[in-house]
Amino acid sequence: MREESRVGYQRVIGDLVREGAEGVILGCTEIELLIGQEHSPVPVFPTTRLHAQAAVEAAL
């Protein structure tokens, strides 16, 4: 993981927010390694984590 990569994703998130985005879907496991809620001004939705949590809840 490189800081330059994180900064690039943050730039894209900032562009999306300026265009009206109210949240960001982190649709790839690698993105979740770079971007966390602390890196975004809007809510982030880490799909891998959300799917894993849903699977555990369904199993229980």
C-alpha distance matrix in Angstrom:
0.0 3.7 6.7 8.6 7.2 8.0 11.2 12.0 12.1 14.0 16.4 17.1 17.8 20.0 21.9 22.5 23.8 26.1 27.5 28.3 25.5 26.0 23.0 19.8 19.3 15.8 17.1 14.2 12.5 9.0 9.9 11.0 7.7 6.9 10.6 13.3 16.9 16.4 14.5 17.4 21.1 22.2 21.8 18.8 19.7 17.2 19.2 18.0 18.9 22.0 23.2 22.8 24.7 27.4 27.8 28.4 30.8 32.6 33.0 34.4
3.7 0.0 3.8 5.3 5.3 6.7 8.9 10.1 11.2 12.8 14.6 16.0 17.1 18.7 20.5 21.8 23.0 24.8 26.5 27.7 25.3 26.1 23.5 20.5 20.5 17.4 19.0 16.5 15.3 11.7 11.7 13.3 10.5 8.3 11.5 14.5 17.7 16.6 14.2 17.1 20.6 22.2 22.4 19.9 21.3 19.3 21.5 20.8 21.7 24.6 26.0 25.9 27.7 30.2 30.9 31.6 33.8 35.7 36.2 37.6
6.7 3.8 0.0 3.8 5.3 5.1 6.2 8.6 10.0 10.5 12.3 14.4 15.2 16.3 18.4 20.0 20.8 22.4 24.5 25.7 23.5 24.3 22.0 19.4 20.1 17.4 19.6 17.7 16.9 13.5 12.5 13.8 11.4 8.4 10.5 13.3 16.0 14.3 11.8 14.8 17.9 20.0 20.8 18.7 20.8 19.3 22.0 21.8 22.3 24.9 26.8 26.9 28.2 30.8 31.9 32.5 34.4 36.5 37.3 38.4
8.6 5.3 3.8 0.0 3.8 5.5 5.1 6.2 8.8 9.8 10.5 12.5 14.3 15.1 16.6 18.6 19.9 21.1 22.9 24.6 22.7 24.1 22.0 19.3 20.2 17.7 19.6 17.9 17.8 14.3 13.0 15.2 13.4 10.1 12.0 15.2 17.7 16.4 13.3 15.5 18.5 20.5 21.6 19.6 21.6 20.4 22.8 23.0 24.0 26.3 28.0 28.5 30.0 32.3 33.5 34.4 36.2 38.1 39.1 40.4
7.2 5.3 5.3 3.8 0.0 3.8 5.4 5.0 6.4 8.6 9.9 10.8 12.5 14.2 15.5 16.8 18.5 20.1 21.5 23.0 20.7 22.0 19.7 16.6 17.0 14.3 15.9 14.1 14.2 10.7 9.5 12.0 10.7 7.5 9.6 13.2 16.0 15.5 12.3 14.2 17.5 18.9 19.5 17.0 18.7 17.3 19.4 19.6 20.8 23.1 24.6 25.3 27.0 29.0 30.1 31.3 33.1 34.8 35.8 37.4
8.0 6.7 5.1 5.5 3.8 0.0 3.8 5.4 5.2 6.1 8.6 10.0 10.5 12.2 14.3 15.3 16.3 18.3 20.1 21.1 18.7 19.5 17.1 14.4 15.2 12.7 15.2 13.9 13.8 10.8 8.6 10.3 9.3 5.5 6.6 9.9 12.5 11.7 8.5 10.8 14.1 15.7 16.4 14.2 16.3 15.2 17.9 18.3 19.0 21.2 23.2 23.8 25.0 27.2 28.7 29.6 31.1 33.1 34.3 35.5
11.2 8.9 6.2 5.1 5.4 3.8 0.0 3.8 5.5 5.0 6.1 8.7 9.7 10.3 12.3 14.2 15.1 16.4 18.5 19.9 18.2 19.4 17.6 15.3 16.9 15.1 17.6 16.8 17.2 14.3 11.9 13.7 13.0 9.2 9.4 12.3 14.0 12.7 9.2 10.9 13.6 15.7 17.3 15.7 18.3 17.9 20.6 21.5 22.1 24.0 26.1 27.0 28.0 30.1 31.8 32.8 34.1 36.1 37.5 38.7
12.0 10.1 8.6 6.2 5.0 5.4 3.8 0.0 3.8 5.4 5.1 6.4 8.7 9.9 10.8 12.6 14.4 15.5 17.0 18.8 17.1 18.9 17.1 14.5 15.8 14.1 16.0 15.4 16.4 13.6 11.1 13.8 13.6 10.1 10.4 13.8 15.6 15.1 11.4 12.2 14.8 16.3 17.8 15.9 18.1 17.7 19.9 21.0 22.2 23.8 25.6 26.9 28.2 29.9 31.5 32.9 34.3 35.9 37.4 38.9
12.1 11.2 10.0 8.8 6.4 5.2 5.5 3.8 0.0 3.8 5.3 5.1 6.2 8.5 9.8 10.6 12.3 14.2 15.4 16.6 14.4 15.9 13.7 10.8 12.0 10.4 12.7 12.4 13.7 11.4 8.3 10.8 11.5 8.2 7.6 10.9 12.6 12.9 9.2 9.5 12.5 13.3 14.4 12.3 14.3 14.1 16.3 17.7 18.9 20.2 22.1 23.5 24.7 26.3 28.0 29.5 30.7 32.3 34.0 35.4
14.0 12.8 10.5 9.8 8.6 6.1 5.0 5.4 3.8 0.0 3.8 5.4 5.0 6.0 8.6 9.8 10.4 12.2 14.2 15.2 13.3 14.4 12.8 10.8 13.0 12.0 14.9 15.2 16.2 14.2 10.8 12.4 13.0 9.5 7.9 10.3 11.0 10.7 6.9 6.9 9.4 11.1 12.9 11.7 14.6 15.0 17.7 19.4 19.9 21.1 23.5 24.9 25.5 27.2 29.3 30.5 31.4 33.3 35.1 36.2
16.4 14.6 12.3 10.5 9.9 8.6 6.1 5.1 5.3 3.8 0.0 3.8 5.4 5.1 6.3 8.7 9.9 10.6 12.5 14.4 13.3 15.2 14.4 12.6 15.0 14.5 16.9 17.4 18.9 16.8 13.5 15.6 16.3 12.8 11.5 14.0 14.6 14.1 10.4 9.9 11.4 13.1 15.4 14.5 17.3 18.0 20.4 22.3 23.2 24.1 26.3 28.0 28.7 30.2 32.3 33.7 34.5 36.2 38.2 39.4
17.1 16.0 14.4 12.5 10.8 10.0 8.7 6.4 5.1 5.4 3.8 0.0 3.8 5.4 5.1 6.2 8.6 9.9 10.7 12.6 11.1 13.5 12.4 10.2 12.3 12.2 14.2 15.1 17.2 15.5 12.2 14.6 16.1 13.0 11.5 14.1 14.7 15.2 11.7 10.4 11.9 12.5 14.4 13.2 15.4 16.3 18.2 20.3 21.6 22.2 24.1 26.1 27.1 28.1 30.2 32.0 32.7 34.1 36.2 37.7
17.8 17.1 15.2 14.3 12.5 10.5 9.7 8.7 6.2 5.0 5.4 3.8 0.0 3.8 5.4 5.1 6.1 8.6 9.8 10.6 8.5 10.2 9.0 7.3 10.1 10.6 13.3 14.7 16.6 15.6 11.9 13.4 15.3 12.5 10.0 11.7 11.6 12.4 9.3 7.1 8.4 8.7 10.7 9.9 12.6 14.0 16.3 18.8 19.5 19.8 22.1 24.2 24.6 25.7 28.1 29.7 30.1 31.7 34.0 35.2
20.0 18.7 16.3 15.1 14.2 12.2 10.3 9.9 8.5 6.0 5.1 5.4 3.8 0.0 3.8 5.4 5.1 6.2 8.7 9.9 9.1 10.9 10.9 10.3 13.6 14.3 17.1 18.5 20.3 19.0 15.3 16.7 18.3 15.1 12.6 14.0 13.3 13.3 10.2 8.0 7.9 9.3 12.3 12.5 15.7 17.4 19.8 22.4 22.8 23.0 25.6 27.6 27.8 28.9 31.5 32.9 33.2 34.9 37.2 38.2
21.9 20.5 18.4 16.6 15.5 14.3 12.3 10.8 9.8 8.6 6.3 5.1 5.4 3.8 0.0 3.8 5.5 5.2 6.4 8.9 8.8 11.7 12.1 11.4 14.4 15.4 17.5 19.2 21.5 20.3 16.7 18.7 20.4 17.4 15.3 17.0 16.5 16.9 13.8 11.4 11.3 11.9 14.7 14.7 17.4 19.1 21.0 23.7 24.7 24.6 26.8 29.2 29.6 30.4 32.9 34.7 34.9 36.3 38.8 40.0
22.5 21.8 20.0 18.6 16.8 15.3 14.2 12.6 10.6 9.8 8.7 6.2 5.1 5.4 3.8 0.0 3.8 5.4 5.0 6.4 5.4 8.6 9.0 8.5 11.5 13.2 15.2 17.4 20.0 19.4 15.8 17.4 19.8 17.3 14.8 16.2 15.4 16.6 13.9 10.9 10.7 10.1 12.4 12.4 14.6 16.8 18.4 21.4 22.4 21.9 24.0 26.6 27.0 27.4 30.0 31.9 31.9 33.2 35.8 37.1
23.8 23.0 20.8 19.9 18.5 16.3 15.1 14.4 12.3 10.4 9.9 8.6 6.1 5.1 5.5 3.8 0.0 3.8 5.3 5.0 4.5 6.6 7.9 8.9 12.5 14.5 17.0 19.4 21.6 21.1 17.4 18.3 20.7 18.1 15.1 15.7 14.1 15.1 12.9 9.5 8.1 7.6 10.7 11.8 14.6 17.2 19.2 22.4 22.7 22.1 24.7 27.1 26.9 27.5 30.4 32.0 31.7 33.3 36.0 36.9
26.1 24.8 22.4 21.1 20.1 18.3 16.4 15.5 14.2 12.2 10.6 9.9 8.6 6.2 5.2 5.4 3.8 0.0 3.8 5.4 7.2 9.6 11.6 12.6 16.0 18.0 20.3 22.5 24.8 24.1 20.4 21.6 23.8 20.9 18.2 19.0 17.5 17.9 15.5 12.4 10.7 11.0 14.3 15.6 18.4 20.9 22.9 26.0 26.5 25.8 28.4 30.9 30.7 31.2 34.2 35.8 35.5 37.0 39.8 40.7
27.5 26.5 24.5 22.9 21.5 20.1 18.5 17.0 15.4 14.2 12.5 10.7 9.8 8.7 6.4 5.0 5.3 3.8 0.0 3.8 6.1 9.4 11.5 12.4 15.4 17.8 19.5 22.1 24.8 24.4 20.8 22.3 24.8 22.3 19.6 20.6 19.2 20.3 17.9 14.6 13.3 12.5 15.2 16.2 18.3 21.0 22.4 25.7 26.5 25.6 27.7 30.6 30.6 30.7 33.5 35.5 35.1 36.2 39.1 40.3
28.3 27.7 25.7 24.6 23.0 21.1 19.9 18.8 16.6 15.2 14.4 12.6 10.6 9.9 8.9 6.4 5.0 5.4 3.8 0.0 3.8 6.3 9.2 11.1 14.2 17.1 19.0 21.9 24.5 24.6 21.0 21.8 24.6 22.5 19.4 19.7 17.8 19.3 17.5 13.9 12.0 10.5 12.9 14.5 16.5 19.6 21.0 24.5 25.0 23.6 26.0 28.8 28.5 28.4 31.5 33.3 32.6 33.8 36.9 37.8
25.5 25.3 23.5 22.7 20.7 18.7 18.2 17.1 14.4 13.3 13.3 11.1 8.5 9.1 8.8 5.4 4.5 7.2 6.1 3.8 0.0 3.8 5.7 7.3 10.5 13.4 15.4 18.4 20.9 21.2 17.6 18.3 21.3 19.4 16.3 16.5 14.8 16.8 15.1 11.4 10.3 8.0 9.8 10.9 12.8 15.9 17.2 20.7 21.2 19.9 22.2 25.1 24.8 24.8 27.8 29.7 29.1 30.4 33.3 34.3
26.0 26.1 24.3 24.1 22.0 19.5 19.4 18.9 15.9 14.4 15.2 13.5 10.2 10.9 11.7 8.6 6.6 9.6 9.4 6.3 3.8 0.0 3.8 7.2 10.3 13.4 15.8 18.9 20.9 21.6 18.0 17.9 21.0 19.5 16.0 15.4 13.0 15.2 14.4 10.6 9.0 5.9 7.2 9.2 11.2 14.7 16.3 19.8 19.7 18.1 20.8 23.5 22.7 22.8 26.1 27.6 26.8 28.3 31.3 32.0
23.0 23.5 22.0 22.0 19.7 17.1 17.6 17.1 13.7 12.8 14.4 12.4 9.0 10.9 12.1 9.0 7.9 11.6 11.5 9.2 5.7 3.8 0.0 3.8 6.8 9.8 12.3 15.4 17.2 18.1 14.6 14.3 17.5 16.4 12.9 12.3 10.4 13.2 12.3 8.9 8.7 5.1 4.8 5.7 7.5 10.9 12.7 16.1 16.0 14.7 17.4 20.0 19.4 19.8 22.9 24.4 23.9 25.5 28.3 29.1
19.8 20.5 19.4 19.3 16.6 14.4 15.3 14.5 10.8 10.8 12.6 10.2 7.3 10.3 11.4 8.5 8.9 12.6 12.4 11.1 7.3 7.2 3.8 0.0 3.8 6.3 9.0 11.8 13.8 14.5 11.1 11.2 14.5 13.4 10.3 10.5 9.8 12.7 11.2 8.5 9.7 7.1 6.4 4.8 6.1 8.7 10.4 13.6 14.2 13.4 15.8 18.3 18.5 19.0 21.7 23.4 23.5 24.9 27.4 28.6
19.3 20.5 20.1 20.2 17.0 15.2 16.9 15.8 12.0 13.0 15.0 12.3 10.1 13.6 14.4 11.5 12.5 16.0 15.4 14.2 10.5 10.3 6.8 3.8 0.0 3.8 5.6 8.8 11.1 12.6 9.7 9.7 13.4 13.1 10.7 11.1 11.2 14.5 13.2 11.3 13.1 10.5 8.7 5.9 4.7 6.3 7.0 10.4 11.5 10.7 12.6 15.3 15.9 16.2 18.6 20.7 21.0 22.1 24.5 26.0
15.8 17.4 17.4 17.7 14.3 12.7 15.1 14.1 10.4 12.0 14.5 12.2 10.6 14.3 15.4 13.2 14.5 18.0 17.8 17.1 13.4 13.4 9.8 6.3 3.8 0.0 3.8 5.8 7.6 8.8 6.0 6.2 9.8 9.9 8.1 9.2 10.5 13.6 12.1 11.2 14.0 12.2 10.4 6.7 5.7 4.8 6.0 8.3 9.9 10.3 12.0 14.0 15.2 16.2 18.1 19.9 20.9 22.1 24.1 25.7
17.1 19.0 19.6 19.6 15.9 15.2 17.6 16.0 12.7 14.9 16.9 14.2 13.3 17.1 17.5 15.2 17.0 20.3 19.5 19.0 15.4 15.8 12.3 9.0 5.6 3.8 0.0 3.8 6.9 8.8 7.4 8.2 11.5 12.2 11.3 12.7 14.2 17.3 15.8 15.0 17.6 15.5 13.6 10.1 8.1 6.7 5.6 7.5 10.3 10.6 10.9 13.4 15.3 15.7 17.0 19.4 20.6 21.2 23.1 25.2
14.2 16.5 17.7 17.9 14.1 13.9 16.8 15.4 12.4 15.2 17.4 15.1 14.7 18.5 19.2 17.4 19.4 22.5 22.1 21.9 18.4 18.9 15.4 11.8 8.8 5.8 3.8 0.0 3.8 5.5 5.5 6.8 9.3 10.5 10.8 12.7 15.2 17.7 16.1 16.2 19.3 17.8 16.1 12.3 10.7 8.1 7.4 7.4 10.5 11.9 11.9 13.5 16.0 16.9 17.6 19.8 21.6 22.3 23.6 25.8
12.5 15.3 16.9 17.8 14.2 13.8 17.2 16.4 13.7 16.2 18.9 17.2 16.6 20.3 21.5 20.0 21.6 24.8 24.8 24.5 20.9 20.9 17.2 13.8 11.1 7.6 6.9 3.8 0.0 3.8 5.5 5.2 6.8 9.3 10.2 11.7 14.7 17.0 15.9 16.7 20.1 18.9 16.8 13.1 11.4 8.0 7.9 6.3 8.8 11.4 11.4 11.9 14.5 16.2 16.5 18.1 20.4 21.4 22.2 24.3
9.0 11.7 13.5 14.3 10.7 10.8 14.3 13.6 11.4 14.2 16.8 15.5 15.6 19.0 20.3 19.4 21.1 24.1 24.4 24.6 21.2 21.6 18.1 14.5 12.6 8.8 8.8 5.5 3.8 0.0 3.8 5.4 5.2 6.9 8.9 11.4 14.8 16.4 14.7 16.0 19.7 19.2 17.8 14.1 13.4 10.3 11.1 9.9 12.0 14.7 15.2 15.5 18.0 19.9 20.2 21.6 23.9 25.1 25.9 27.8
9.9 11.7 12.5 13.0 9.5 8.6 11.9 11.1 8.3 10.8 13.5 12.2 11.9 15.3 16.7 15.8 17.4 20.4 20.8 21.0 17.6 18.0 14.6 11.1 9.7 6.0 7.4 5.5 5.5 3.8 0.0 3.8 5.3 5.2 5.9 8.8 11.8 13.6 11.6 12.4 16.0 15.5 14.4 10.8 10.8 8.5 10.1 10.2 11.9 14.0 15.2 16.1 18.0 19.7 20.8 22.3 24.0 25.5 26.6 28.4
11.0 13.3 13.8 15.2 12.0 10.3 13.7 13.8 10.8 12.4 15.6 14.6 13.4 16.7 18.7 17.4 18.3 21.6 22.3 21.8 18.3 17.9 14.3 11.2 9.7 6.2 8.2 6.8 5.2 5.4 3.8 0.0 3.8 5.4 5.3 6.5 9.7 11.8 10.8 11.9 15.5 14.8 13.0 9.4 9.1 6.2 8.5 8.2 8.8 11.4 13.1 13.4 14.9 17.2 18.4 19.3 21.1 22.9 24.0 25.4
7.7 10.5 11.4 13.4 10.7 9.3 13.0 13.6 11.5 13.0 16.3 16.1 15.3 18.3 20.4 19.8 20.7 23.8 24.8 24.6 21.3 21.0 17.5 14.5 13.4 9.8 11.5 9.3 6.8 5.2 5.3 3.8 0.0 3.8 6.0 7.6 11.4 12.4 11.4 13.5 17.3 17.3 15.9 12.6 12.7 9.8 12.0 10.9 11.3 14.4 15.9 15.5 17.2 19.8 20.6 21.2 23.3 25.3 25.9 27.2
6.9 8.3 8.4 10.1 7.5 5.5 9.2 10.1 8.2 9.5 12.8 13.0 12.5 15.1 17.4 17.3 18.1 20.9 22.3 22.5 19.4 19.5 16.4 13.4 13.1 9.9 12.2 10.5 9.3 6.9 5.2 5.4 3.8 0.0 3.8 6.8 10.4 10.7 8.8 11.1 14.9 15.6 15.0 12.0 13.2 11.1 13.8 13.5 14.0 16.6 18.5 18.6 20.0 22.4 23.6 24.3 26.2 28.2 29.1 30.3
10.6 11.5 10.5 12.0 9.6 6.6 9.4 10.4 7.6 7.9 11.5 11.5 10.0 12.6 15.3 14.8 15.1 18.2 19.6 19.4 16.3 16.0 12.9 10.3 10.7 8.1 11.3 10.8 10.2 8.9 5.9 5.3 6.0 3.8 0.0 3.8 6.9 7.8 5.8 7.6 11.4 11.9 11.2 8.5 10.3 9.1 12.3 13.0 13.0 14.9 17.4 18.0 18.7 21.0 22.8 23.5 24.8 26.9 28.3 29.3
13.3 14.5 13.3 15.2 13.2 9.9 12.3 13.8 10.9 10.3 14.0 14.1 11.7 14.0 17.0 16.2 15.7 19.0 20.6 19.7 16.5 15.4 12.3 10.5 11.1 9.2 12.7 12.7 11.7 11.4 8.8 6.5 7.6 6.8 3.8 0.0 3.8 5.3 5.4 7.1 10.5 10.7 9.3 7.2 9.1 8.3 12.0 12.8 11.7 13.4 16.4 16.8 16.8 19.3 21.4 21.7 22.7 25.2 26.6 27.2
16.9 17.7 16.0 17.7 16.0 12.5 14.0 15.6 12.6 11.0 14.6 14.7 11.6 13.3 16.5 15.4 14.1 17.5 19.2 17.8 14.8 13.0 10.4 9.8 11.2 10.5 14.2 15.2 14.7 14.8 11.8 9.7 11.4 10.4 6.9 3.8 0.0 3.8 5.3 5.5 7.8 7.8 6.5 5.8 8.7 9.4 13.1 14.6 13.0 13.9 17.3 17.9 17.3 19.5 22.1 22.3 22.7 25.3 27.1 27.4
16.4 16.6 14.3 16.4 15.5 11.7 12.7 15.1 12.9 10.7 14.1 15.2 12.4 13.3 16.9 16.6 15.1 17.9 20.3 19.3 16.8 15.2 13.2 12.7 14.5 13.6 17.3 17.7 17.0 16.4 13.6 11.8 12.4 10.7 7.8 5.3 3.8 0.0 3.8 5.7 7.8 9.5 9.4 9.4 12.4 12.8 16.6 17.7 16.1 17.4 20.8 21.1 20.5 23.0 25.5 25.4 25.9 28.7 30.3 30.4
14.5 14.2 11.8 13.3 12.3 8.5 9.2 11.4 9.2 6.9 10.4 11.7 9.3 10.2 13.8 13.9 12.9 15.5 17.9 17.5 15.1 14.4 12.3 11.2 13.2 12.1 15.8 16.1 15.9 14.7 11.6 10.8 11.4 8.8 5.8 5.4 5.3 3.8 0.0 3.8 7.0 9.0 9.8 9.2 12.4 12.8 16.4 17.7 16.9 18.2 21.3 22.0 21.9 24.2 26.5 26.9 27.6 30.1 31.8 32.3
17.4 17.1 14.8 15.5 14.2 10.8 10.9 12.2 9.5 6.9 9.9 10.4 7.1 8.0 11.4 10.9 9.5 12.4 14.6 13.9 11.4 10.6 8.9 8.5 11.3 11.2 15.0 16.2 16.7 16.0 12.4 11.9 13.5 11.1 7.6 7.1 5.5 5.7 3.8 0.0 3.8 5.4 7.0 7.1 10.8 12.3 15.6 17.7 17.1 17.6 20.8 22.1 21.7 23.5 26.2 26.9 27.2 29.5 31.5 32.1
21.1 20.6 17.9 18.5 17.5 14.1 13.6 14.8 12.5 9.4 11.4 11.9 8.4 7.9 11.3 10.7 8.1 10.7 13.3 12.0 10.3 9.0 8.7 9.7 13.1 14.0 17.6 19.3 20.1 19.7 16.0 15.5 17.3 14.9 11.4 10.5 7.8 7.8 7.0 3.8 0.0 3.8 6.9 8.9 12.6 14.9 18.0 20.5 19.6 19.6 23.0 24.5 23.7 25.2 28.2 28.9 28.7 31.0 33.4 33.7
22.2 22.2 20.0 20.5 18.9 15.7 15.7 16.3 13.3 11.1 13.1 12.5 8.7 9.3 11.9 10.1 7.6 11.0 12.5 10.5 8.0 5.9 5.1 7.1 10.5 12.2 15.5 17.8 18.9 19.2 15.5 14.8 17.3 15.6 11.9 10.7 7.8 9.5 9.0 5.4 3.8 0.0 3.8 6.5 9.9 12.8 15.6 18.4 17.6 17.0 20.3 22.2 21.3 22.3 25.5 26.4 26.0 28.1 30.7 31.1
21.8 22.4 20.8 21.6 19.5 16.4 17.3 17.8 14.4 12.9 15.4 14.4 10.7 12.3 14.7 12.4 10.7 14.3 15.2 12.9 9.8 7.2 4.8 6.4 8.7 10.4 13.6 16.1 16.8 17.8 14.4 13.0 15.9 15.0 11.2 9.3 6.5 9.4 9.8 7.0 6.9 3.8 0.0 3.8 6.7 9.8 12.5 15.4 14.3 13.4 16.8 18.6 17.5 18.6 21.8 22.7 22.2 24.4 26.9 27.3
18.8 19.9 18.7 19.6 17.0 14.2 15.7 15.9 12.3 11.7 14.5 13.2 9.9 12.5 14.7 12.4 11.8 15.6 16.2 14.5 10.9 9.2 5.7 4.8 5.9 6.7 10.1 12.3 13.1 14.1 10.8 9.4 12.6 12.0 8.5 7.2 5.8 9.4 9.2 7.1 8.9 6.5 3.8 0.0 3.8 6.3 9.3 12.0 11.3 11.0 14.1 15.9 15.5 16.7 19.6 20.7 20.7 22.7 25.0 25.8
19.7 21.3 20.8 21.6 18.7 16.3 18.3 18.1 14.3 14.6 17.3 15.4 12.6 15.7 17.4 14.6 14.6 18.4 18.3 16.5 12.8 11.2 7.5 6.1 4.7 5.7 8.1 10.7 11.4 13.4 10.8 9.1 12.7 13.2 10.3 9.1 8.7 12.4 12.4 10.8 12.6 9.9 6.7 3.8 0.0 3.8 5.9 9.0 8.5 7.5 10.5 12.7 12.4 13.3 16.1 17.5 17.6 19.3 21.7 22.7
17.2 19.3 19.3 20.4 17.3 15.2 17.9 17.7 14.1 15.0 18.0 16.3 14.0 17.4 19.1 16.8 17.2 20.9 21.0 19.6 15.9 14.7 10.9 8.7 6.3 4.8 6.7 8.1 8.0 10.3 8.5 6.2 9.8 11.1 9.1 8.3 9.4 12.8 12.8 12.3 14.9 12.8 9.8 6.3 3.8 0.0 3.8 5.7 5.6 6.2 8.7 10.2 10.8 12.3 14.4 15.8 16.7 18.4 20.2 21.5
19.2 21.5 22.0 22.8 19.4 17.9 20.6 19.9 16.3 17.7 20.4 18.2 16.3 19.8 21.0 18.4 19.2 22.9 22.4 21.0 17.2 16.3 12.7 10.4 7.0 6.0 5.6 7.4 7.9 11.1 10.1 8.5 12.0 13.8 12.3 12.0 13.1 16.6 16.4 15.6 18.0 15.6 12.5 9.3 5.9 3.8 0.0 3.8 5.5 5.0 5.9 8.4 9.8 10.3 12.1 14.2 15.2 16.2 18.1 19.9
18.0 20.8 21.8 23.0 19.6 18.3 21.5 21.0 17.7 19.4 22.3 20.3 18.8 22.4 23.7 21.4 22.4 26.0 25.7 24.5 20.7 19.8 16.1 13.6 10.4 8.3 7.5 7.4 6.3 9.9 10.2 8.2 10.9 13.5 13.0 12.8 14.6 17.7 17.7 17.7 20.5 18.4 15.4 12.0 9.0 5.7 3.8 0.0 3.8 5.5 5.3 6.2 8.7 10.0 10.6 12.5 14.3 15.4 16.6 18.6
18.9 21.7 22.3 24.0 20.8 19.0 22.1 22.2 18.9 19.9 23.2 21.6 19.5 22.8 24.7 22.4 22.7 26.5 26.5 25.0 21.2 19.7 16.0 14.2 11.5 9.9 10.3 10.5 8.8 12.0 11.9 8.8 11.3 14.0 13.0 11.7 13.0 16.1 16.9 17.1 19.6 17.6 14.3 11.3 8.5 5.6 5.5 3.8 0.0 3.8 5.5 5.1 6.1 8.6 9.9 10.7 12.3 14.2 15.4 16.7
22.0 24.6 24.9 26.3 23.1 21.2 24.0 23.8 20.2 21.1 24.1 22.2 19.8 23.0 24.6 21.9 22.1 25.8 25.6 23.6 19.9 18.1 14.7 13.4 10.7 10.3 10.6 11.9 11.4 14.7 14.0 11.4 14.4 16.6 14.9 13.4 13.9 17.4 18.2 17.6 19.6 17.0 13.4 11.0 7.5 6.2 5.0 5.5 3.8 0.0 3.8 5.5 5.2 6.2 8.6 10.0 10.6 12.2 14.2 15.5
23.2 26.0 26.8 28.0 24.6 23.2 26.1 25.6 22.1 23.5 26.3 24.1 22.1 25.6 26.8 24.0 24.7 28.4 27.7 26.0 22.2 20.8 17.4 15.8 12.6 12.0 10.9 11.9 11.4 15.2 15.2 13.1 15.9 18.5 17.4 16.4 17.3 20.8 21.3 20.8 23.0 20.3 16.8 14.1 10.5 8.7 5.9 5.3 5.5 3.8 0.0 3.8 5.5 5.1 6.1 8.7 9.9 10.4 12.2 14.3
22.8 25.9 26.9 28.5 25.3 23.8 27.0 26.9 23.5 24.9 28.0 26.1 24.2 27.6 29.2 26.6 27.1 30.9 30.6 28.8 25.1 23.5 20.0 18.3 15.3 14.0 13.4 13.5 11.9 15.5 16.1 13.4 15.5 18.6 18.0 16.8 17.9 21.1 22.0 22.1 24.5 22.2 18.6 15.9 12.7 10.2 8.4 6.2 5.1 5.5 3.8 0.0 3.8 5.4 5.1 6.3 8.7 9.9 10.6 12.5
24.7 27.7 28.2 30.0 27.0 25.0 28.0 28.2 24.7 25.5 28.7 27.1 24.6 27.8 29.6 27.0 26.9 30.7 30.6 28.5 24.8 22.7 19.4 18.5 15.9 15.2 15.3 16.0 14.5 18.0 18.0 14.9 17.2 20.0 18.7 16.8 17.3 20.5 21.9 21.7 23.7 21.3 17.5 15.5 12.4 10.8 9.8 8.7 6.1 5.2 5.5 3.8 0.0 3.8 5.4 5.2 6.2 8.6 9.9 10.7
27.4 30.2 30.8 32.3 29.0 27.2 30.1 29.9 26.3 27.2 30.2 28.1 25.7 28.9 30.4 27.4 27.5 31.2 30.7 28.4 24.8 22.8 19.8 19.0 16.2 16.2 15.7 16.9 16.2 19.9 19.7 17.2 19.8 22.4 21.0 19.3 19.5 23.0 24.2 23.5 25.2 22.3 18.6 16.7 13.3 12.3 10.3 10.0 8.6 6.2 5.1 5.4 3.8 0.0 3.8 5.5 5.1 6.1 8.5 9.9
27.8 30.9 31.9 33.5 30.1 28.7 31.8 31.5 28.0 29.3 32.3 30.2 28.1 31.5 32.9 30.0 30.4 34.2 33.5 31.5 27.8 26.1 22.9 21.7 18.6 18.1 17.0 17.6 16.5 20.2 20.8 18.4 20.6 23.6 22.8 21.4 22.1 25.5 26.5 26.2 28.2 25.5 21.8 19.6 16.1 14.4 12.1 10.6 9.9 8.6 6.1 5.1 5.4 3.8 0.0 3.8 5.5 5.1 6.1 8.6
28.4 31.6 32.5 34.4 31.3 29.6 32.8 32.9 29.5 30.5 33.7 32.0 29.7 32.9 34.7 31.9 32.0 35.8 35.5 33.3 29.7 27.6 24.4 23.4 20.7 19.9 19.4 19.8 18.1 21.6 22.3 19.3 21.2 24.3 23.5 21.7 22.3 25.4 26.9 26.9 28.9 26.4 22.7 20.7 17.5 15.8 14.2 12.5 10.7 10.0 8.7 6.3 5.2 5.5 3.8 0.0 3.8 5.4 5.0 6.2
30.8 33.8 34.4 36.2 33.1 31.1 34.1 34.3 30.7 31.4 34.5 32.7 30.1 33.2 34.9 31.9 31.7 35.5 35.1 32.6 29.1 26.8 23.9 23.5 21.0 20.9 20.6 21.6 20.4 23.9 24.0 21.1 23.3 26.2 24.8 22.7 22.7 25.9 27.6 27.2 28.7 26.0 22.2 20.7 17.6 16.7 15.2 14.3 12.3 10.6 9.9 8.7 6.2 5.1 5.5 3.8 0.0 3.8 5.4 5.2
32.6 35.7 36.5 38.1 34.8 33.1 36.1 35.9 32.3 33.3 36.2 34.1 31.7 34.9 36.3 33.2 33.3 37.0 36.2 33.8 30.4 28.3 25.5 24.9 22.1 22.1 21.2 22.3 21.4 25.1 25.5 22.9 25.3 28.2 26.9 25.2 25.3 28.7 30.1 29.5 31.0 28.1 24.4 22.7 19.3 18.4 16.2 15.4 14.2 12.2 10.4 9.9 8.6 6.1 5.1 5.4 3.8 0.0 3.8 5.5
33.0 36.2 37.3 39.1 35.8 34.3 37.5 37.4 34.0 35.1 38.2 36.2 34.0 37.2 38.8 35.8 36.0 39.8 39.1 36.9 33.3 31.3 28.3 27.4 24.5 24.1 23.1 23.6 22.2 25.9 26.6 24.0 25.9 29.1 28.3 26.6 27.1 30.3 31.8 31.5 33.4 30.7 26.9 25.0 21.7 20.2 18.1 16.6 15.4 14.2 12.2 10.6 9.9 8.5 6.1 5.0 5.4 3.8 0.0 3.8
34.4 37.6 38.4 40.4 37.4 35.5 38.7 38.9 35.4 36.2 39.4 37.7 35.2 38.2 40.0 37.1 36.9 40.7 40.3 37.8 34.3 32.0 29.1 28.6 26.0 25.7 25.2 25.8 24.3 27.8 28.4 25.4 27.2 30.3 29.3 27.2 27.4 30.4 32.3 32.1 33.7 31.1 27.3 25.8 22.7 21.5 19.9 18.6 16.7 15.5 14.3 12.5 10.7 9.9 8.6 6.2 5.2 5.5 3.8 0.0
